[in-house]
């Protein structure tokens, strides 16, 4: 039996890839490391803050690939340290956020073990576009 998808409707032109994006988002939401906050700064500005204690700025990467914001942390093992207790996570991570059309990353700032990524939503007024109608005669 074939499954019916809302995203294959002829009324949603160009949205057929959304089902795949939603499935990836659900999978990445199950990940809990590193913890993060999403904060509304203004009507168009949003800040994502990740708690990345133990990482340095050169071990973090922020990239936009298509409509996805990828935040990656790379850890190298310190072979010269003997731990009596190891409570700070040292594993690599990748956290992905799906960006809506027109959203752009303004900046990424690393400070005091927190990585702040500021993103900007487009002004909805700027998205209005009138299309002239040309006669074929």
N, CA, C and O atoms as a printed pandas DataFrame, in Angstrom:
     atom_number atom_name residue_name chain_id  residue_number  x_coord  y_coord  z_coord
0              1         N          UNK        A               1    0.850   -1.185    0.000
1              2        CA          UNK        A               1    0.000    0.000    0.000
2              3         C          UNK        A               1    0.890    1.240    0.000
3              4         O          UNK        A               1    1.820    1.346    0.799
4              5         N          UNK        A               2    0.603    2.156   -0.882
5              6        CA          UNK        A               2    1.392    3.371   -1.008
6              7         C          UNK        A               2    0.891    4.414   -0.013
7              8         O          UNK        A               2   -0.313    4.621    0.139
8              9         N          UNK        A               3    1.835    5.066    0.660
9             10        CA          UNK        A               3    1.431    6.086    1.620
10            11         C          UNK        A               3    1.119    7.389    0.890
11            12         O          UNK        A               3    1.758    7.736   -0.103
12            13         N          UNK        A               4    0.130    8.089    1.403
13            14        CA          UNK        A               4   -0.279    9.363    0.809
14            15         C          UNK        A               4    0.401   10.478    1.586
15            16         O          UNK        A               4    0.363   10.508    2.816
16            17         N          UNK        A               5    1.018   11.388    0.861
17            18        CA          UNK        A               5    1.728   12.496    1.489
18            19         C          UNK        A               5    1.078   13.813    1.100
19            20         O          UNK        A               5    0.802   14.058   -0.075
20            21         N          UNK        A               6    0.841   14.646    2.079
21            22        CA          UNK        A               6    0.282   15.971    1.836
22            23         C          UNK        A               6    1.205   16.801    0.953
23            24         O          UNK        A               6    0.739   17.645    0.188
24            25         N          UNK        A               7    2.521   16.565    1.055
25            26        CA          UNK        A               7    3.492   17.371    0.330
26            27         C          UNK        A               7    3.544   17.050   -1.157
27            28         O          UNK        A               7    4.237   17.736   -1.908
28            29         N          UNK        A               8    2.836   16.036   -1.592
29            30        CA          UNK        A               8    2.799   15.707   -3.012
30            31         C          UNK        A               8    1.562   16.311   -3.685
31            32         O          UNK        A               8    1.287   16.021   -4.850
32            33         N          UNK        A               9    0.834   17.131   -2.971
33            34        CA          UNK        A               9   -0.359   17.771   -3.501
34            35         C          UNK        A               9    0.024   18.754   -4.620
35            36         O          UNK        A               9    1.043   19.436   -4.512
36            37         N          UNK        A              10   -0.778   18.835   -5.685
37            38        CA          UNK        A              10   -0.479   19.799   -6.750
38            39         C          UNK        A              10   -0.635   21.249   -6.288
39            40         O          UNK        A              10   -0.222   22.167   -6.997
40            41         N          UNK        A              11   -1.221   21.465   -5.115
41            42        CA          UNK        A              11   -1.365   22.821   -4.582
42            43         C          UNK        A              11   -0.096   23.294   -3.871
43            44         O          UNK        A              11    0.048   24.485   -3.594
44            45         N          UNK        A              12    0.814   22.382   -3.578
45            46        CA          UNK        A              12    2.055   22.718   -2.875
46            47         C          UNK        A              12    3.235   22.526   -3.829
47            48         O          UNK        A              12    4.052   21.625   -3.636
48            49         N          UNK        A              13    3.321   23.354   -4.835
49            50        CA          UNK        A              13    4.357   23.231   -5.851
50            51         C          UNK        A              13    5.729   23.543   -5.272
51            52         O          UNK        A              13    5.929   24.581   -4.642
52            53         N          UNK        A              14    6.663   22.639   -5.490
53            54        CA          UNK        A              14    8.039   22.845   -5.031
54            55         C          UNK        A              14    8.284   22.460   -3.586
55            56         O          UNK        A              14    9.379   22.688   -3.072
56            57         N          UNK        A              15    7.298   21.884   -2.915
57            58        CA          UNK        A              15    7.455   21.524   -1.507
58            59         C          UNK        A              15    7.654   20.019   -1.310
59            60         O          UNK        A              15    7.607   19.543   -0.176
60            61         N          UNK        A              16    7.871   19.273   -2.371
61            62        CA          UNK        A              16    7.961   17.818   -2.262
62            63         C          UNK        A              16    9.150   17.369   -1.411
63            64         O          UNK        A              16    9.144   16.246   -0.906
64            65         N          UNK        A              17   10.158   18.208   -1.240
65            66        CA          UNK        A              17   11.322   17.856   -0.413
66            67         C          UNK        A              17   11.073   18.079    1.085
67            68         O          UNK        A              17   11.900   17.684    1.906
68            69         N          UNK        A              18    9.961   18.699    1.450
69            70        CA          UNK        A              18    9.694   19.010    2.861
70            71         C          UNK        A              18    9.532   17.764    3.727
71            72         O          UNK        A              18    9.921   17.769    4.895
72            73         N          UNK        A              19    8.975   16.724    3.183
73            74        CA          UNK        A              19    8.791   15.502    3.956
74            75         C          UNK        A              19   10.142   14.951    4.423
75            76         O          UNK        A              19   10.291   14.535    5.572
76            77         N          UNK        A              20   11.112   14.955    3.524
77            78        CA          UNK        A              20   12.458   14.496    3.885
78            79         C          UNK        A              20   13.079   15.407    4.949
79            80         O          UNK        A              20   13.714   14.926    5.887
80            81         N          UNK        A              21   12.896   16.706    4.801
81            82        CA          UNK        A              21   13.431   17.666    5.773
82            83         C          UNK        A              21   12.795   17.443    7.140
83            84         O          UNK        A              21   13.492   17.453    8.155
84            85         N          UNK        A              22   11.489   17.242    7.176
85            86        CA          UNK        A              22   10.802   17.011    8.453
86            87         C          UNK        A              22   11.282   15.727    9.115
87            88         O          UNK        A              22   11.457   15.689   10.333
88            89         N          UNK        A              23   11.496   14.684    8.338
89            90        CA          UNK        A              23   12.000   13.432    8.903
90            91         C          UNK        A              23   13.384   13.617    9.501
91            92         O          UNK        A              23   13.668   13.091   10.577
92            93         N          UNK        A              24   14.268   14.372    8.804
93            94        CA          UNK        A              24   15.605   14.632    9.339
94            95         C          UNK        A              24   15.531   15.491   10.594
95            96         O          UNK        A              24   16.310   15.297   11.528
96            97         N          UNK        A              25   14.599   16.440   10.622
97            98        CA          UNK        A              25   14.448   17.312   11.786
98            99         C          UNK        A              25   14.004   16.511   12.999
99           100         O          UNK        A              25   14.523   16.710   14.097
100          101         N          UNK        A              26   13.061   15.619   12.815
101          102        CA          UNK        A              26   12.590   14.783   13.921
102          103         C          UNK        A              26   13.745   13.944   14.462
103          104         O          UNK        A              26   13.906   13.813   15.676
104          105         N          UNK        A              27   14.541   13.382   13.570
105          106        CA          UNK        A              27   15.678   12.557   13.989
106          107         C          UNK        A              27   16.698   13.385   14.758
107          108         O          UNK        A              27   17.203   12.942   15.790
108          109         N          UNK        A              28   17.012   14.602   14.261
109          110        CA          UNK        A              28   18.017   15.428   14.944
110          111         C          UNK        A              28   17.485   15.994   16.260
111          112         O          UNK        A              28   18.270   16.314   17.152
112          113         N          UNK        A              29   16.171   16.123   16.391
113          114        CA          UNK        A              29   15.594   16.636   17.632
114          115         C          UNK        A              29   15.755   15.633   18.771
115          116         O          UNK        A              29   15.747   16.011   19.942
116          117         N          UNK        A              30   15.899   14.367   18.427
117          118        CA          UNK        A              30   16.081   13.335   19.439
118          119         C          UNK        A              30   17.449   13.437   20.107
119          120         O          UNK        A              30   17.632   12.936   21.216
120          121         N          UNK        A              31   18.408   14.078   19.447
121          122        CA          UNK        A              31   19.732   14.272   20.021
122          123         C          UNK        A              31   19.634   15.305   21.150
123          124         O          UNK        A              31   18.886   16.277   21.043
124          125         N          UNK        A              32   20.388   15.092   22.223
125          126        CA          UNK        A              32   20.312   16.028   23.355
126          127         C          UNK        A              32   21.627   16.759   23.605
127          128         O          UNK        A              32   21.705   17.596   24.504
128          129         N          UNK        A              33   22.661   16.452   22.821
129          130        CA          UNK        A              33   23.969   17.059   23.050
130          131         C          UNK        A              33   24.406   17.818   21.821
131          132         O          UNK        A              33   24.315   17.281   20.717
132          133         N          UNK        A              34   24.869   19.021   21.959
133          134        CA          UNK        A              34   24.919   19.815   23.178
134          135         C          UNK        A              34   23.574   20.500   23.426
135          136         O          UNK        A              34   22.793   20.697   22.495
136          137         N          UNK        A              35   23.308   20.860   24.680
137          138        CA          UNK        A              35   22.056   21.570   24.957
138          139         C          UNK        A              35   22.056   22.944   24.283
139          140         O          UNK        A              35   23.109   23.546   24.070
140          141         N          UNK        A              36   20.872   23.419   23.958
141          142        CA          UNK        A              36   20.777   24.712   23.261
142          143         C          UNK        A              36   19.496   25.438   23.639
143          144         O          UNK        A              36   18.539   24.841   24.131
144          145         N          UNK        A              37   19.506   26.751   23.396
145          146        CA          UNK        A              37   18.326   27.602   23.542
146          147         C          UNK        A              37   18.066   28.279   22.209
147          148         O          UNK        A              37   18.993   28.514   21.433
148          149         N          UNK        A              38   16.804   28.594   21.942
149          150        CA          UNK        A              38   16.426   29.422   20.803
150          151         C          UNK        A              38   15.647   30.587   21.379
151          152         O          UNK        A              38   14.641   30.403   22.064
152          153         N          UNK        A              39   16.122   31.784   21.093
153          154        CA          UNK        A              39   15.596   32.983   21.737
154          155         C          UNK        A              39   15.142   33.995   20.683
155          156         O          UNK        A              39   15.844   34.230   19.699
156          157         N          UNK        A              40   13.974   34.587   20.893
157          158        CA          UNK        A              40   13.450   35.630   20.012
158          159         C          UNK        A              40   14.003   36.969   20.499
159          160         O          UNK        A              40   13.645   37.423   21.585
160          161         N          UNK        A              41   14.872   37.609   19.710
161          162        CA          UNK        A              41   15.462   38.889   20.111
162          163         C          UNK        A              41   14.592   40.064   19.687
163          164         O          UNK        A              41   14.466   41.039   20.428
164          165         N          UNK        A              42   13.996   39.984   18.514
165          166        CA          UNK        A              42   13.082   41.005   18.004
166          167         C          UNK        A              42   12.147   40.310   17.027
167          168         O          UNK        A              42   12.175   39.085   16.910
168          169         N          UNK        A              43   11.326   41.071   16.328
169          170        CA          UNK        A              43   10.377   40.432   15.415
170          171         C          UNK        A              43   11.070   39.694   14.277
171          172         O          UNK        A              43   10.495   38.771   13.699
172          173         N          UNK        A              44   12.303   40.090   13.946
173          174        CA          UNK        A              44   13.015   39.423   12.859
174          175         C          UNK        A              44   14.314   38.741   13.282
175          176         O          UNK        A              44   14.893   37.993   12.494
176          177         N          UNK        A              45   14.781   38.980   14.502
177          178        CA          UNK        A              45   16.057   38.427   14.938
178          179         C          UNK        A              45   15.863   37.279   15.921
179          180         O          UNK        A              45   15.079   37.369   16.865
180          181         N          UNK        A              46   16.597   36.199   15.674
181          182        CA          UNK        A              46   16.558   35.004   16.516
182          183         C          UNK        A              46   17.991   34.650   16.888
183          184         O          UNK        A              46   18.905   34.811   16.080
184          185         N          UNK        A              47   18.185   34.167   18.112
185          186        CA          UNK        A              47   19.511   33.723   18.549
186          187         C          UNK        A              47   19.425   32.267   18.987
187          188         O          UNK        A              47   18.571   31.889   19.789
188          189         N          UNK        A              48   20.330   31.464   18.442
189          190        CA          UNK        A              48   20.507   30.083   18.877
190          191         C          UNK        A              48   21.763   30.067   19.730
191          192         O          UNK        A              48   22.818   30.511   19.277
192          193         N          UNK        A              49   21.671   29.561   20.962
193          194        CA          UNK        A              49   22.819   29.486   21.863
194          195         C          UNK        A              49   23.064   28.023   22.209
195          196         O          UNK        A              49   22.175   27.332   22.708
196          197         N          UNK        A              50   24.280   27.562   21.938
197          198        CA          UNK        A              50   24.672   26.197   22.277
198          199         C          UNK        A              50   25.676   26.234   23.406
199          200         O          UNK        A              50   26.602   27.045   23.392
200          201         N          UNK        A              51   25.500   25.352   24.396
201          202        CA          UNK        A              51   26.448   25.226   25.497
202          203         C          UNK        A              51   27.540   24.264   25.048
203          204         O          UNK        A              51   27.317   23.057   24.950
204          205         N          UNK        A              52   28.723   24.810   24.776
205          206        CA          UNK        A              52   29.818   24.006   24.222
206          207         C          UNK        A              52   31.048   24.093   25.123
207          208         O          UNK        A              52   32.156   24.346   24.649
208          209         N          UNK        A              53   30.850   23.882   26.414
209          210        CA          UNK        A              53   31.961   23.913   27.363
210          211         C          UNK        A              53   33.002   22.880   26.960
211          212         O          UNK        A              53   32.661   21.768   26.558
212          213         N          UNK        A              54   34.258   23.249   27.068
213          214        CA          UNK        A              54   35.349   22.344   26.739
214          215         C          UNK        A              54   35.815   22.446   25.299
215          216         O          UNK        A              54   36.843   21.871   24.939
216          217         N          UNK        A              55   35.073   23.169   24.469
217          218        CA          UNK        A              55   35.477   23.384   23.082
218          219         C          UNK        A              55   36.148   24.742   22.961
219          220         O          UNK        A              55   35.858   25.655   23.734
220          221         N          UNK        A              56   37.039   24.873   21.996
221          222        CA          UNK        A              56   37.610   26.176   21.655
222          223         C          UNK        A              56   37.028   26.577   20.303
223          224         O          UNK        A              56   36.497   25.740   19.573
224          225         N          UNK        A              57   37.132   27.864   19.977
225          226        CA          UNK        A              57   36.537   28.370   18.740
226          227         C          UNK        A              57   37.080   27.649   17.506
227          228         O          UNK        A              57   36.353   27.465   16.530
228          229         N          UNK        A              58   38.347   27.241   17.540
229          230        CA          UNK        A              58   38.918   26.562   16.369
230          231         C          UNK        A              58   38.433   25.114   16.231
231          232         O          UNK        A              58   38.716   24.466   15.224
232          233         N          UNK        A              59   37.717   24.610   17.213
233          234        CA          UNK        A              59   37.153   23.258   17.158
234          235         C          UNK        A              59   35.659   23.279   16.840
235          236         O          UNK        A              59   34.996   22.243   16.901
236          237         N          UNK        A              60   35.125   24.463   16.499
237          238        CA          UNK        A              60   33.709   24.611   16.158
238          239         C          UNK        A              60   33.580   25.076   14.717
239          240         O          UNK        A              60   34.436   25.801   14.210
240          241         N          UNK        A              61   32.509   24.655   14.064
241          242        CA          UNK        A              61   32.246   25.069   12.688
242          243         C          UNK        A              61   30.766   25.362   12.548
243          244         O          UNK        A              61   29.923   24.578   12.983
244          245         N          UNK        A              62   30.452   26.503   11.933
245          246        CA          UNK        A              62   29.076   26.881   11.639
246          247         C          UNK        A              62   28.994   27.055   10.128
247          248         O          UNK        A              62   29.762   27.821    9.545
248          249         N          UNK        A              63   28.063   26.344    9.492
249          250        CA          UNK        A              63   27.937   26.413    8.038
250          251         C          UNK        A              63   26.468   26.327    7.639
251          252         O          UNK        A              63   25.669   25.648    8.284
252          253         N          UNK        A              64   26.136   27.024    6.571
253          254        CA          UNK        A              64   24.807   26.918    5.982
254          255         C          UNK        A              64   24.966   26.139    4.684
255          256         O          UNK        A              64   25.720   26.533    3.794
256          257         N          UNK        A              65   24.250   25.039    4.594
257          258        CA          UNK        A              65   24.277   24.203    3.397
258          259         C          UNK        A              65   22.844   24.077    2.902
259          260         O          UNK        A              65   22.023   23.393    3.512
260          261         N          UNK        A              66   22.556   24.736    1.803
261          262        CA          UNK        A              66   21.178   24.772    1.304
262          263         C          UNK        A              66   20.315   25.533    2.296
263          264         O          UNK        A              66   20.572   26.702    2.581
264          265         N          UNK        A              67   19.297   24.874    2.819
265          266        CA          UNK        A              67   18.426   25.518    3.811
266          267         C          UNK        A              67   18.661   24.957    5.214
267          268         O          UNK        A              67   17.780   25.014    6.071
268          269         N          UNK        A              68   19.862   24.415    5.436
269          270        CA          UNK        A              68   20.171   23.838    6.746
270          271         C          UNK        A              68   21.360   24.546    7.379
271          272         O          UNK        A              68   22.374   24.802    6.730
272          273         N          UNK        A              69   21.208   24.856    8.665
273          274        CA          UNK        A              69   22.296   25.416    9.459
274          275         C          UNK        A              69   22.933   24.259   10.213
275          276         O          UNK        A              69   22.281   23.604   11.027
276          277         N          UNK        A              70   24.209   24.010    9.940
277          278        CA          UNK        A              70   24.941   22.925   10.601
278          279         C          UNK        A              70   25.936   23.525   11.585
279          280         O          UNK        A              70   26.718   24.407   11.230
280          281         N          UNK        A              71   25.900   23.044   12.817
281          282        CA          UNK        A              71   26.883   23.425   13.828
282          283         C          UNK        A              71   27.609   22.150   14.223
283          284         O          UNK        A              71   26.992   21.183   14.669
284          285         N          UNK        A              72   28.919   22.161   14.056
285          286        CA          UNK        A              72   29.702   20.961   14.337
286          287         C          UNK        A              72   30.768   21.279   15.369
287          288         O          UNK        A              72   31.335   22.372   15.386
288          289         N          UNK        A              73   31.028   20.310   16.223
289          290        CA          UNK        A              73   32.104   20.416   17.196
290          291         C          UNK        A              73   33.040   19.242   17.026
291          292         O          UNK        A              73   32.610   18.089   16.987
292          293         N          UNK        A              74   34.328   19.541   16.924
293          294        CA          UNK        A              74   35.344   18.499   16.728
294          295         C          UNK        A              74   36.222   18.455   17.964
295          296         O          UNK        A              74   36.736   19.482   18.407
296          297         N          UNK        A              75   36.391   17.278   18.511
297          298        CA          UNK        A              75   37.217   17.124   19.713
298          299         C          UNK        A              75   38.380   16.209   19.421
299          300         O          UNK        A              75   38.227   15.173   18.775
300          301         N          UNK        A              76   39.533   16.597   19.897
301          302        CA          UNK        A              76   40.687   15.723   19.841
302          303         C          UNK        A              76   40.946   15.201   21.245
303          304         O          UNK        A              76   40.835   15.947   22.218
304          305         N          UNK        A              77   41.279   13.970   21.351
305          306        CA          UNK        A              77   41.560   13.393   22.662
306          307         C          UNK        A              77   42.895   13.907   23.187
307          308         O          UNK        A              77   43.879   13.955   22.448
308          309         N          UNK        A              78   42.931   14.282   24.439
309          310        CA          UNK        A              78   44.156   14.708   25.103
310          311         C          UNK        A              78   44.799   13.477   25.729
311          312         O          UNK        A              78   44.385   13.009   26.789
312          313         N          UNK        A              79   45.813   12.967   25.054
313          314        CA          UNK        A              79   46.441   11.719   25.492
314          315         C          UNK        A              79   47.323   11.908   26.721
315          316         O          UNK        A              79   47.719   10.928   27.352
316          317         N          UNK        A              80   47.635   13.152   27.069
317          318        CA          UNK        A              80   48.559   13.417   28.172
318          319         C          UNK        A              80   47.846   13.682   29.494
319          320         O          UNK        A              80   48.497   13.962   30.500
320          321         N          UNK        A              81   46.528   13.598   29.505
321          322        CA          UNK        A              81   45.773   13.891   30.712
322          323         C          UNK        A              81   45.213   12.597   31.295
323          324         O          UNK        A              81   44.630   11.776   30.587
324          325         N          UNK        A              82   45.405   12.438   32.609
325          326        CA          UNK        A              82   44.818   11.313   33.321
326          327         C          UNK        A              82   43.674   11.862   34.161
327          328         O          UNK        A              82   43.895   12.685   35.050
328          329         N          UNK        A              83   42.458   11.414   33.887
329          330        CA          UNK        A              83   41.285   11.907   34.591
330          331         C          UNK        A              83   40.978   11.024   35.787
331          332         O          UNK        A              83   41.005    9.797   35.687
332          333         N          UNK        A              84   40.689   11.645   36.904
333          334        CA          UNK        A              84   40.161   10.924   38.061
334          335         C          UNK        A              84   38.640   10.842   37.961
335          336         O          UNK        A              84   38.023    9.881   38.421
336          337         N          UNK        A              85   38.055   11.858   37.356
337          338        CA          UNK        A              85   36.620   11.883   37.058
338          339         C          UNK        A              85   36.452   12.668   35.767
339          340         O          UNK        A              85   37.056   13.727   35.599
340          341         N          UNK        A              86   35.649   12.164   34.870
341          342        CA          UNK        A              86   35.436   12.846   33.590
342          343         C          UNK        A              86   33.941   13.083   33.404
343          344         O          UNK        A              86   33.210   12.201   32.953
344          345         N          UNK        A              87   33.497   14.296   33.760
345          346        CA          UNK        A              87   32.079   14.639   33.674
346          347         C          UNK        A              87   31.747   15.571   32.529
347          348         O          UNK        A              87   30.574   15.758   32.206
348          349         N          UNK        A              88   32.767   16.166   31.904
349          350        CA          UNK        A              88   32.526   17.056   30.768
350          351         C          UNK        A              88   32.584   16.223   29.498
351          352         O          UNK        A              88   33.567   15.531   29.234
352          353         N          UNK        A              89   31.511   16.300   28.717
353          354        CA          UNK        A              89   31.437   15.503   27.489
354          355         C          UNK        A              89   32.555   15.904   26.533
355          356         O          UNK        A              89   32.886   17.082   26.397
356          357         N          UNK        A              90   33.120   14.915   25.884
357          358        CA          UNK        A              90   34.220   15.176   24.957
358          359         C          UNK        A              90   33.916   14.676   23.555
359          360         O          UNK        A              90   34.804   14.630   22.704
360          361         N          UNK        A              91   32.700   14.310   23.317
361          362        CA          UNK        A              91   32.388   13.738   22.011
362          363         C          UNK        A              91   32.123   14.829   20.971
363          364         O          UNK        A              91   31.711   15.945   21.289
364          365         N          UNK        A              92   32.373   14.460   19.740
365          366        CA          UNK        A              92   32.059   15.347   18.625
366          367         C          UNK        A              92   30.538   15.445   18.502
367          368         O          UNK        A              92   29.809   14.578   18.984
368          369         N          UNK        A              93   30.078   16.498   17.860
369          370        CA          UNK        A              93   28.640   16.628   17.667
370          371         C          UNK        A              93   28.354   17.330   16.355
371          372         O          UNK        A              93   29.206   18.006   15.777
372          373         N          UNK        A              94   27.134   17.146   15.913
373          374        CA          UNK        A              94   26.593   17.932   14.808
374          375         C          UNK        A              94   25.143   18.217   15.137
375          376         O          UNK        A              94   24.358   17.299   15.377
376          377         N          UNK        A              95   24.798   19.470   15.148
377          378        CA          UNK        A              95   23.431   19.917   15.428
378          379         C          UNK        A              95   22.953   20.622   14.157
379          380         O          UNK        A              95   23.653   21.482   13.623
380          381         N          UNK        A              96   21.774   20.263   13.677
381          382        CA          UNK        A              96   21.256   20.827   12.432
382          383         C          UNK        A              96   19.918   21.505   12.684
383          384         O          UNK        A              96   19.050   20.969   13.373
384          385         N          UNK        A              97   19.771   22.693   12.110
385          386        CA          UNK        A              97   18.514   23.433   12.166
386          387         C          UNK        A              97   18.073   23.692   10.727
387          388         O          UNK        A              97   18.892   24.035    9.875
388          389         N          UNK        A              98   16.787   23.527   10.462
389          390        CA          UNK        A              98   16.242   23.795    9.139
390          391         C          UNK        A              98   15.844   25.270    9.094
391          392         O          UNK        A              98   15.121   25.753    9.965
392          393         N          UNK        A              99   16.322   25.976    8.076
393          394        CA          UNK        A              99   16.036   27.400    7.933
394          395         C          UNK        A              99   14.940   27.607    6.886
395          396         O          UNK        A              99   14.961   26.988    5.822
396          397         N          UNK        A             100   13.999   28.471    7.194
397          398        CA          UNK        A             100   12.953   28.804    6.235
398          399         C          UNK        A             100   13.556   29.641    5.110
399          400         O          UNK        A             100   14.642   30.205    5.247
400          401         N          UNK        A             101   12.844   29.708    4.017
401          402        CA          UNK        A             101   13.291   30.489    2.864
402          403         C          UNK        A             101   13.563   31.937    3.270
403          404         O          UNK        A             101   12.734   32.565    3.928
404          405         N          UNK        A             102   14.698   32.454    2.889
405          406        CA          UNK        A             102   15.036   33.849    3.142
406          407         C          UNK        A             102   15.754   34.115    4.449
407          408         O          UNK        A             102   16.286   35.210    4.634
408          409         N          UNK        A             103   15.792   33.153    5.368
409          410        CA          UNK        A             103   16.496   33.361    6.637
410          411         C          UNK        A             103   17.992   33.337    6.371
411          412         O          UNK        A             103   18.484   32.496    5.618
412          413         N          UNK        A             104   18.713   34.263    6.993
413          414        CA          UNK        A             104   20.161   34.299    6.820
414          415         C          UNK        A             104   20.846   34.372    8.180
415          416         O          UNK        A             104   20.271   34.850    9.159
416          417         N          UNK        A             105   22.077   33.891    8.220
417          418        CA          UNK        A             105   22.878   33.927    9.439
418          419         C          UNK        A             105   23.633   35.246    9.457
419          420         O          UNK        A             105   24.368   35.567    8.523
420          421         N          UNK        A             106   23.444   36.008   10.529
421          422        CA          UNK        A             106   24.114   37.300   10.658
422          423         C          UNK        A             106   25.528   37.126   11.197
423          424         O          UNK        A             106   26.478   37.664   10.630
424          425         N          UNK        A             107   25.674   36.373   12.297
425          426        CA          UNK        A             107   27.002   36.167   12.873
426          427         C          UNK        A             107   26.974   35.021   13.873
427          428         O          UNK        A             107   25.918   34.590   14.334
428          429         N          UNK        A             108   28.180   34.540   14.192
429          430        CA          UNK        A             108   28.358   33.519   15.227
430          431         C          UNK        A             108   29.435   34.035   16.170
431          432         O          UNK        A             108   30.516   34.427   15.731
432          433         N          UNK        A             109   29.140   34.036   17.472
433          434        CA          UNK        A             109   30.069   34.549   18.475
434          435         C          UNK        A             109   30.265   33.483   19.550
435          436         O          UNK        A             109   29.299   32.943   20.089
436          437         N          UNK        A             110   31.525   33.187   19.851
437          438        CA          UNK        A             110   31.872   32.214   20.878
438          439         C          UNK        A             110   32.411   32.969   22.087
439          440         O          UNK        A             110   33.391   33.707   21.986
440          441         N          UNK        A             111   31.748   32.771   23.248
441          442        CA          UNK        A             111   32.167   33.501   24.449
442          443         C          UNK        A             111   31.767   32.704   25.686
443          444         O          UNK        A             111   30.624   32.265   25.810
444          445         N          UNK        A             112   32.714   32.524   26.593
445          446        CA          UNK        A             112   32.462   31.871   27.880
446          447         C          UNK        A             112   31.789   30.500   27.745
447          448         O          UNK        A             112   30.889   30.170   28.517
448          449         N          UNK        A             113   32.224   29.711   26.771
449          450        CA          UNK        A             113   31.674   28.367   26.608
450          451         C          UNK        A             113   30.324   28.307   25.924
451          452         O          UNK        A             113   29.718   27.239   25.840
452          453         N          UNK        A             114   29.843   29.448   25.430
453          454        CA          UNK        A             114   28.566   29.493   24.715
454          455         C          UNK        A             114   28.807   29.950   23.281
455          456         O          UNK        A             114   29.568   30.889   23.043
456          457         N          UNK        A             115   28.166   29.293   22.336
457          458        CA          UNK        A             115   28.218   29.694   20.939
458          459         C          UNK        A             115   26.872   30.304   20.589
459          460         O          UNK        A             115   25.851   29.616   20.575
460          461         N          UNK        A             116   26.879   31.618   20.303
461          462        CA          UNK        A             116   25.666   32.339   19.924
462          463         C          UNK        A             116   25.645   32.520   18.418
463          464         O          UNK        A             116   26.599   33.031   17.832
464          465         N          UNK        A             117   24.554   32.099   17.795
465          466        CA          UNK        A             117   24.392   32.257   16.353
466          467         C          UNK        A             117   23.143   33.099   16.130
467          468         O          UNK        A             117   22.032   32.687   16.465
468          469         N          UNK        A             118   23.341   34.277   15.563
469          470        CA          UNK        A             118   22.225   35.181   15.311
470          471         C          UNK        A             118   21.754   35.018   13.878
471          472         O          UNK        A             118   22.547   35.081   12.939
472          473         N          UNK        A             119   20.449   34.806   13.720
473          474        CA          UNK        A             119   19.863   34.678   12.399
474          475         C          UNK        A             119   18.779   35.728   12.235
475          476         O          UNK        A             119   18.204   36.212   13.210
476          477         N          UNK        A             120   18.512   36.069   10.983
477          478        CA          UNK        A             120   17.566   37.142   10.663
478          479         C          UNK        A             120   16.508   36.609    9.716
479          480         O          UNK        A             120   16.810   35.998    8.691
480          481         N          UNK        A             121   15.262   36.854   10.086
481          482        CA          UNK        A             121   14.152   36.524    9.199
482          483         C          UNK        A             121   13.934   37.686    8.243
483          484         O          UNK        A             121   14.132   38.838    8.629
484          485         N          UNK        A             122   13.532   37.417    7.010
485          486        CA          UNK        A             122   13.265   38.528    6.087
486          487         C          UNK        A             122   12.001   39.274    6.510
487          488         O          UNK        A             122   11.090   38.698    7.105
488          489         N          UNK        A             123   11.968   40.536    6.197
489          490        CA          UNK        A             123   10.790   41.343    6.465
490          491         C          UNK        A             123    9.675   40.869    5.533
491          492         O          UNK        A             123    9.863   40.852    4.316
492          493         N          UNK        A             124    8.512   40.480    6.081
493          494        CA          UNK        A             124    7.446   39.950    5.219
494          495         C          UNK        A             124    6.975   40.963    4.187
495          496         O          UNK        A             124    6.493   40.579    3.121
496          497         N          UNK        A             125    7.105   42.241    4.484
497          498        CA          UNK        A             125    6.687   43.267    3.523
498          499         C          UNK        A             125    7.551   43.220    2.273
499          500         O          UNK        A             125    7.073   43.526    1.180
500          501         N          UNK        A             126    8.820   42.841    2.419
501          502        CA          UNK        A             126    9.730   42.789    1.282
502          503         C          UNK        A             126    9.443   41.607    0.373
503          504         O          UNK        A             126    9.935   41.574   -0.755
504          505         N          UNK        A             127    8.673   40.652    0.822
505          506        CA          UNK        A             127    8.416   39.440    0.038
506          507         C          UNK        A             127    7.247   39.603   -0.920
507          508         O          UNK        A             127    6.987   38.709   -1.725
508          509         N          UNK        A             128    6.540   40.716   -0.852
509          510        CA          UNK        A             128    5.414   40.936   -1.748
510          511         C          UNK        A             128    5.968   41.288   -3.128
511          512         O          UNK        A             128    6.780   42.201   -3.274
512          513         N          UNK        A             129    5.518   40.555   -4.122
513          514        CA          UNK        A             129    5.995   40.785   -5.476
514          515         C          UNK        A             129    4.806   40.766   -6.413
515          516         O          UNK        A             129    4.079   39.774   -6.475
516          517         N          UNK        A             130    4.599   41.852   -7.145
517          518        CA          UNK        A             130    3.526   41.901   -8.136
518          519         C          UNK        A             130    4.113   41.504   -9.479
519          520         O          UNK        A             130    5.173   41.986   -9.877
520          521         N          UNK        A             131    3.412   40.625  -10.164
521          522        CA          UNK        A             131    3.868   40.100  -11.441
522          523         C          UNK        A             131    3.054   40.764  -12.555
523          524         O          UNK        A             131    1.829   40.646  -12.594
524          525         N          UNK        A             132    3.746   41.460  -13.454
525          526        CA          UNK        A             132    3.001   42.060  -14.574
526          527         C          UNK        A             132    2.489   40.975  -15.519
527          528         O          UNK        A             132    3.137   39.950  -15.729
528          529         N          UNK        A             133    1.333   41.226  -16.069
529          530        CA          UNK        A             133    0.744   40.275  -17.005
530          531         C          UNK        A             133    0.947   40.826  -18.413
531          532         O          UNK        A             133    0.516   41.932  -18.739
532          533         N          UNK        A             134    1.611   40.028  -19.228
533          534        CA          UNK        A             134    1.912   40.432  -20.598
534          535         C          UNK        A             134    0.909   39.751  -21.510
535          536         O          UNK        A             134    0.603   38.571  -21.341
536          537         N          UNK        A             135    0.416   40.473  -22.445
537          538        CA          UNK        A             135   -0.517   39.907  -23.420
538          539         C          UNK        A             135    0.278   39.241  -24.524
539          540         O          UNK        A             135    1.313   39.760  -24.943
540          541         N          UNK        A             136   -0.191   38.100  -24.999
541          542        CA          UNK        A             136    0.516   37.385  -26.055
542          543         C          UNK        A             136    0.115   37.871  -27.445
543          544         O          UNK        A             136    0.654   37.384  -28.439
544          545         N          UNK        A             137   -0.795   38.797  -27.539
545          546        CA          UNK        A             137   -1.259   39.303  -28.846
546          547         C          UNK        A             137   -0.371   40.422  -29.325
547          548         O          UNK        A             137   -0.600   40.974  -30.401
